[in-house]
Amino acid sequence: MNLEKYILAIITTNPKKVTGSTAIFTCETKEEMEHVAGNLEAILDGIAHGLSDELYVIVKH
């Protein structure tokens, strides 16, 4: 089986909204969350998607 699409990381300011076995990063502010998402996007060679004001996911397409 070859996975082509998957979630690499979740970044949030509200940890009560997320659960799972992928990497979850909790930030204090929206600005910090955006900064972390941008860095992880480059480091993990993924794409950051903002799902709400409190949640980003980094995915591999």
C-alpha positions as CSV (number, residue, x, y, z in Angstrom):
1,M,0.0,0.0,0.0
2,N,1.3,3.4,-1.0
3,L,0.0,6.4,0.9
4,E,-0.2,9.5,-1.3
5,K,-2.3,11.9,0.9
6,Y,-2.0,12.2,4.6
7,I,-1.9,14.6,7.5
8,L,1.7,15.4,8.7
9,A,0.9,17.7,11.6
10,I,-1.9,19.7,13.3
11,I,-1.3,23.2,14.8
12,T,-3.9,24.7,17.1
13,T,-4.6,27.3,19.7
14,N,-7.4,25.2,21.1
15,P,-6.2,21.7,22.0
16,K,-9.7,20.6,23.1
17,K,-10.7,20.5,19.4
18,V,-8.1,18.0,18.2
19,T,-7.1,14.4,19.0
20,G,-5.3,11.7,17.2
21,S,-2.0,10.0,16.6
22,T,-0.4,12.6,14.4
23,A,1.9,15.4,15.7
24,I,-0.2,18.1,17.4
25,F,1.4,21.5,18.2
26,T,-0.4,23.8,20.6
27,C,0.3,27.5,20.3
28,E,-0.7,30.5,22.6
29,T,-1.7,32.9,19.8
30,K,-2.9,33.0,16.3
31,E,0.3,34.7,15.2
32,E,2.4,31.9,16.8
33,M,0.2,29.3,15.1
34,E,0.7,30.8,11.7
35,H,4.5,31.1,12.2
36,V,4.7,27.4,13.3
37,A,2.5,26.3,10.4
38,G,4.7,28.1,7.9
39,N,7.9,26.6,9.4
40,L,6.5,23.1,9.5
41,E,5.2,23.4,6.0
42,A,8.7,24.0,4.8
43,I,10.4,21.5,7.1
44,L,7.9,18.7,6.3
45,D,7.6,19.5,2.6
46,G,3.8,19.7,3.0
47,I,1.1,22.2,2.5
48,A,-0.5,24.2,5.3
49,H,-4.3,24.6,5.2
50,G,-6.1,26.9,7.7
51,L,-9.3,25.1,8.7
52,S,-10.4,27.8,11.2
53,D,-9.0,30.6,13.2
54,E,-7.8,28.0,15.7
55,L,-6.6,25.2,13.5
56,Y,-4.1,24.5,10.7
57,V,-3.2,21.1,9.2
58,I,-0.1,20.3,7.3
59,V,-0.8,17.7,4.6
60,K,1.1,15.8,2.0
61,H,-0.7,15.7,-1.4
